Structures are given as structure tokens and as C-alpha cells.
């Protein structure tokens, strides 16, 4: 599609919202000509509509003048979802509230599509102090872009290491300690390879994607494919909501990614390591896609270890695994033990016609009792709640894993945990990253060649967005 300006995209989407709202009213009465402006139709883009049934029912019962339409947008990864939403907005298809994870947070903020929330948060600061007090500052920092705040968080996941206990037992191993190392990992991967009647198990597998692929190995090797720094600002937020929290000290106005460094020696070394796992047979060739694509293989004892967050618990249980057949641990240490994460939540269309009402709904959704009604937090927990108080023994008592504390501990106990690199042009970044990863893992290019070529493309990408 042709590239629209931010203003053109906002105008097209706002016009679409008004048009759909008018046709949704009884009798087809136009909002502009209706005697009352109270009736509102809002469209909320999410991944899985059924998860929101109880939240929507509770809100519309308290606000009968509001009609909430859930729009499902899915894809093989968050970048594909963002691509579809951008195309939809450019075409004038309405949306009032979107749902995005770290992969697209700065994209929507940087393109001017997401409404900045500083004014709304400060006007109602007392209403949000309990909410932020229940959330690690590590997570809150990811919702910033250039000093302003853009999303209220719902769920998150860090890349931890899941273990297949059946294969672990077959290899005569026990769960490793929190301080385990890359060398320990290699021994575990080799021991869990080639087991079972068919001898076709792999000790480790990973998906080819920006989050949770081989990026965790880059992080623990003390590097990143983009250089990192913190934007100035944000004092208004930290002083208001985290004034007495030591782990909030030194945080600023959001992450910046000044320049690419894909061929940094530590990055190349990390790629050489994961390529060697495939070459020696301890790991299969990585495929594109979300992690649920691999849950069946894990459940059938074909995979010993896999990078995932709390969401993988739900995938495994839904695939037929039982409590006690899997567990989780922190990522193994290498040069460091720094973890990577992604945080998700709703964003509001900037200059949208229903901004006030959309804000009211999103604010309503941050209450713990409301969040508990989300289907992915009921019964089988299918992602990690951002609220600390919702991560407790009761939540995982009937599902596991035994080391459930690792999920929130990756933020609370490890303040150096940081987001995956996802600048405004994250869609292009992700496409370049996965393409060269495939070339390296398939041995079409050496890790050094792949990272040199990735670096060249990233430099061109930065130049185009300068």
C-alpha cells in the first residue's frame, strides 16, 4: 500500500469509526443527527475475542449506552498483526482501542496512532496508584516512548526455559538450579536428544521470531542487535507512581535504539552457538511462528527444552500435558543472565472520536477483579498477569509449573530484564531478523556472513527512517 501520513491515517480511521457507529445505532440514526450524543459504539481489536466476554458484559451492563464490538486480528507473530492493523487503519476501517505487545508499542506511538496518556494518568493519578504499586517497574518502563506513556498493561512474558520432565527423567537428570550456565544447558540438551522408542527427541528447540527465538542467547551474552539507551523524561511518572520503589531508580522516558549492531562479535557468537546446536543434532531447524506451534511436539516428548513465558503453560495443558510433566527455570547464564521480555496492553486511537469513552473502558479493565474475569487468567492461565498479586501459588496450584515463581521473578528479582529491541520500524526489523536467521540456520550463509548482511540492511533501514 502507499504510505500515508499520520494525519491522513488518523482522519481515515476516525471517519470510518463515525460511519460504522452510525449504522450500528437503532434505525440507522446518524450520531450527528441523533437527539442525544450518549450512544457510543466502540471497536476493540484483540487477538482472541472470546477471552473478553465477561469484561465486555460487565462494562456494558454498567454503561448501557455503550456498544462494544470486538475485532479479531491474528497473525504468525505480533509484527504481522501490526501490519494488518496499519493497513486497516490506512483504509479507513474503524478502531477505537487496539491491543499491542512490545513488538508494536513504539510503532503505534511513534507513528502518532496511539494516544499519549500522560495527561489522563496525571489527572486521575490517585485512581492508578494501586494498579502501578502492583506492577514491577521493569514492566511499566516498556510502555514509554520519548517521555510519554502509551499503554495500560494487562499481561507480559519473559523468555524463560521450559523443561519436559518426561525427557528430563529419561535422561537421568534433575531440574537445574537458578544459577545454571550455558555449559550446563549444552549437557542437558545433549542428554535429552535421541530418546524415546524412535530415538527422535531433540534436547532444545526454538521458534524463528524476534521474541524468544535466539534473542535470549544474545541477551545473556551481554549484547543486542541494536544498541540501547534510555530517553530522558518520565520523572512525572516515576515520582508519582514509584516514588518509594528502589527498583524504579534510574529509569527514564522509554528505551531508545540508536543504531544497529547486528554483527557485534557477541551477537555473532550467539548465532554460532544456536547454529551449532542444529548442526550437531541437539535442535531442529527453527521455523517461523508463535510458540503454540511447538506445544504438540513438546507434549509428545519430542522436545526437552523450549524458550517461552507463562503462556506456554496453557498451550501445554491444552495439548494434553499434565501438571508435573513440565517445569520452568530462568535462562542459563553466559556472560550475564539478563532476560528479555515483552509486555502487552490496550492502546487508544489518537484523536479518535470516542477517546474519552475508550479511556473509561481501559481504566475499568485495569481493576484486579475485572482482570481476573479475562478468560486467559481463568482456570488455565494462558499468559502472565502484569499484576504481582495475581501471580501466586493458588493460580498455579492445579496446573503448575512447580517453579511458577520464575515467571514474575524475572521482573521482580531481576531488574536488568529488558524489552526486545522494537523501534518504530519494528515490522521491517523483524522481517530482516528472521530472514537472516533462516539463512544462517539452514547453512546458506555462515553466522558471520548473515550478521554482516543483516547489519548492512539495518543500516539502510535506519537511513530511511532518519
N, C-alpha and C positions, 0 to 999 in steps of 0.2 A: 504494500500500500504506500501511497505517497506520504511523506512526513508532514503532519500538521503542526502548527504552532500550539503551544499550551493553551492559548486563549481560544483558538479555533476548536480544539478538542473539548474544552470545558463548555463552550457555547453549544456544540453539537450534542453533548451528553445532557446538558440542562434542558435543552429543547425537547430531547427525547423523553426525559423524565416527566415534563409537564404534559406531553402528548399522551403517554401511557396512563398517567394518573387521571386525566380527563375521561378516557374511555373506560376506566375501571369504576368510575362513580355510577351509582344507580341512575338509570335513564340516560346515561351518556352525557350528564350535565357537565359542562366545562368548569374547571376550577375558577377560571377568570370571571364567569358569569354567575356562579353559584352565590346564593344569598349569604352563605357562611363560608369562611375560609378554614374551618376547623377540620374538615375531612381531608385526610392525607393518605396517599399511597406511597409506600417506600419499597425500594427494591434492594435486597441484601444478597451480595454474591458470596457464596461459601463453597466448600468442596463437597460436603455430604449433607444435603437438605434435611434428611430425617433426624439428624442429630440435634436439630434446633426446635423440634416440635413443641416441647414443653415450655421453652423460653418464650417462643412466639405467642403461645396460648396465654401465658401469664401476663405478658405485656399488653396484648390486645384486650384482654379482659379488663385490665386497669385503664386502658386507653382505647375505648371502643370506636373513637373517631379515626383510628389508625388502621390501615390495611398494610400488612407486611407480606411482600412477595419474595420468596427465596429463589435465587437464581443459582443453579449449579454450574460451575466451571471446573473442569478437571483436566489433567494432563500427565505426561510421564514424569514431570518434575515441576517445581514451582516456577521456573523460568517459562515453561510452555504455558502454564496458567496465565502468567503475566502477559505473555504475547497475545493470547486470546482476548484478555480484558482490554488491553490497549487498542486492539483492532475494533472491539465492540464499542469502546468509547469514541473512537475516531469516526465510527459510522453513525454515531448519534443514538446508539442503544442505551437506554437509561440504566443508571445505577446510582444509588444514594450512599450505600455502605459497601465497602469491599472488605475482603479478608486476605491478609498477606503475611508471609513469613519473611525472615531476614533477607532472603534472596531478592525480594522486591520492595522492601521498606524504603530504601533510599531512591529507588527508581520512581516510585509514586510521589515521594516528597520532592525529589529533585526536578521532576517534570512539572511540578506545580499542581498535580492532580489531587494529592492528599491535602486536606485542610490542616494547617498548623494548629496545635491545641494549647499553646502556652496561655493565651488569654482565657480560654474556657477553664483550664485547670486552676489558674490563679484566682479567678472569680469564685470558684467553688472549692477552694483548697481544703477546707475542713471536711468536706464530703469524701475526699480521697485519701486522707491521711491513714485511715485504717487499711485501705487497699494497698498502698505502697509499703506500709510497715510490714505487710505480709509477703512481700516480694523482694528477692535478693536484688541489690543494686547492680549486680552483674547483668541481670536481665533487663532492668529498666534502661540502662545505658544504650542498649541496642535500638531503642525506639527513637533516638535522637537523629537529627540531621542538621548540621550547621546551627546548633544552638536552640532549635525548637524541637518540640515533641510531637510525634505523628500517629501513634497507635496506642490504644489501651490493650494490654496483654491478656491473653487467655491461656495459651499453652506454649510449651517450648520443649526442646530436646537437645541434649548434648550427645556427641558421638562417644558412647561407651562400648565396651566389648561384651557381647553376649556369648555364653557358652552352652553348648549342647552337653548336658550332663550324661546322657547315654554314651556318647562317644568319649567323654572325659573318663567315665568309669571303665569303658572298654580298653582305654589306653593305660589304665592303672594310675591315673593322675587325680589330684585334688584341686579344688579351686585355688588359684594363686592369691597371694596377698595383695593388698592395695599398692604396695611398692614394687610390684613385679616389673621386669625390664624387657627390652626388646629381645635380648638373648633368651630370656625365659619364654617369650612368645614363640620364637623360632622352634624351640624344643617342643612346645605344646603343639604347634602346627604340624611338625613332622610326625609326632606320635599319634595324632588323630587322623592322619592321612592313610588311605588304603585299608580301612577297617570295614567290618560287615561281611556278610556272606559273599557279596560281589566284589569286595575289596575296592569299592569305588568312592569312598568318602574323601573329602578334602578337609584339611585342617583349618582352612580360612577361606572366606570368600568376601567380595565387596562389590558394590554397585558403582558404575561409572557415572558419577554425578558430583556436583560441587560440594554438597554436604555429605559427609560420611562415606566418601569413597576412599581415596588415598590421601585426602586432605588431612586427616588426623595424624598421619605419619609426618607430614610436613610440619604440623604444629609442634609435635614432640621432638622434632629435630630443630626446634627453635627458629623456624622460618615461616614464610608465607609467600604466595605467588605475587602478591602486591605488598609494597611497603605500607606500614601502618603509622598513623599518628592520631591524636585527638584534636578535634576542633575546639576553639575557645568557646566560652559561654557555658550556659547550663546552670550557673550559680543559683538562679531563681528556683530551679527545680530541686537541686541537691540541698540547698539551705532550707527549703520549705518541707520536703518530704523525708530527707535522710540526714537531718542536722546532727543526730546523735549516733550515727552509724559509721564506725571506723572504716568499714569496707567500701564506703562511698567516697572516701578521701582520694583526691587526685583525679577524679572522673570529670569529664568536661561536657562539651556540646555535641558529642557523637564521634564516631570513627570516620577518619579520612583515609583514602587510599592514594597517596601522592603519585606513585609511579610503579610500573610493573617490574618484577624481579624474578620472572619465571625460571631463568637459567642461573639463579643463585646456586652455588655449589651444594648447599644444604637441601634445596628443592630437588636438584638432580639426583643427589644421593638417596633421597626418599623414594623417587621414582625407580631408581635402580633396584632398590630393596624390594618393592612390590612386584616389579617385573621378574626378579629372581625367584619369587615365590611361585609364580606361574610356570616359569621355566623348569623348576625342579619338581613341579607336580603337587605342591602343597596348596595351591589355589587355582581355581578355574579362571578362564578369561573373563574379565569384568564386562558386564552388559549394562546398557543404559536402562534407567527406570527407577521407580520408587522401591523401597526395601521390601514391601509386601510381596513383590515378585519372587523373592528368595525364601519366604517363610515356609513354603511347601517343602523345599529341599532340606531346610533346617529341621523341620518336623519329621521328615523321613530319614533322619540321621545320615544325611549326605554332607552336612557342613558342621564343622566343630566350633568355629568362632566366626562372629559376624559383627560389623560396626553398626550400632543402632542406639536409639534412645528408648524412653519408656513406651513409645508407640509400638515397639516390636513385641512387647508382652501381649498386647491384644491380637496382633497378627498371628502369633504362635498358638495362642489358645483357640482362636477361631479356625486355625488349620488343623486342630486335633491334638495338639500337645497338652500335657497335663502339668499342673503345678509340681515342681520338684524335678522336672525334666530339663529345665533351663535355669540359668542364673546370669548375673551380670557383674562386671568389675570395671574399675577405672581403666583407661587406656594405658598400656605399658609405657614405662619411662624410657627415654632415649637420651638426647641431650638435655631434655627437660621432661615434664609430664603435663604440659599445657594442653588443655582440651579446647575443642571448638564446639560452637552451639548455633542454634537458630531459634528465634522467638517469633510467635505468631499472634495476630490480633486484628481487630477491625480498624479500618481507616475510613474517613469521611470524605466524600467528594467536595473538593474546594469550590466555593461559590455555588454549590448545589442549592436548588430551590427549597429543599427540606432539611437544611443543615441543622437547625435548632432541634427539630424532632429526631433526627438521626443521632445527634449527640445525646439526647434524653434516653434513647433506646440503648445506646452503647454504655452509657453511665449505669443504667438499670442492670445491664448484663454483667457488670463487674462485681456485684454483690455475691458473697460466697454462696448464700442459699440459692441464688439463681444459677451460678456457675455449676453447682452440684447437679442441676437438672439437665445439663448438656449430656446427650447420650454417650459421648466418648469419655465422660467421667463417671458414668453409672455402671454398675455391675462389672463388666470387664473394662478396665481403664486402658484406653487406646492411645493415650498421649500423656505427657507430663503436665500437671496443672502448674500454673505460674505461682499460685498461692502456696506458700510454705506449709500453712496449716492443713492443706488438702493432701499433702504427702506424708502419710502416717501409716502405722502398722495395720490399722483397720482397713485401709484402702487395698492393701496387697495381701491381706490375711488368707483369702480364698483363692488367690491367683498366683502369688509370688511376683517376682523372684525373691529368694531369700535375702539377697543383697539390695533390696529396693531402695535403701538409703543412698546408694550411689547416684541415683537419678538427680535428686535435689542437692546432694552433697557436691556434685560437680560445679554448682554455682555457689553454694553457701560456704563450702570448705575450701574451695579453690578459686580465690578471687582473680587469678590471672586468666581464667577461662574467658575466651573472646569469641566474637562472631566470625563466621566465614566471611571472606572478602566479597562484598556485594555492593559495588558503587552504583551510581545512577545507570550506567550502561551494563548492568549485571547480566542481561539476557545475552548480549554479544560475548561477554566474558565467559559465561558458562558454555556457550557453544564452542568457543575456541578451546577451552579447557578440556572438555570431554572428547573433542575430535583428536587432539594431540595425545591424550591419554590412550585412546584406542589404537593410534598408530604405534605407540611405544609398547603396549601390552601385546599387540599382535606381531611385534618384532619387525614391523615395516620400517621403523626408524629406531635408532638407539635412543635411550633416555636423554643423552646429551643433545642429539640432533632434534628430538621432539621439543625439548625445552628451549633450545636456541630458536627454533621456528615459532614456538608459542610466544617467546619474548618479542620477536620481530612483529608478529601480528598484534600483540598487545600494545606495542609502541605505536603502531599505526592507529589502533583504536583510540588510544589516549590523544593522539594528534588530532583526530577527527572530532573529539569531544572537548578540545581545549577551549 
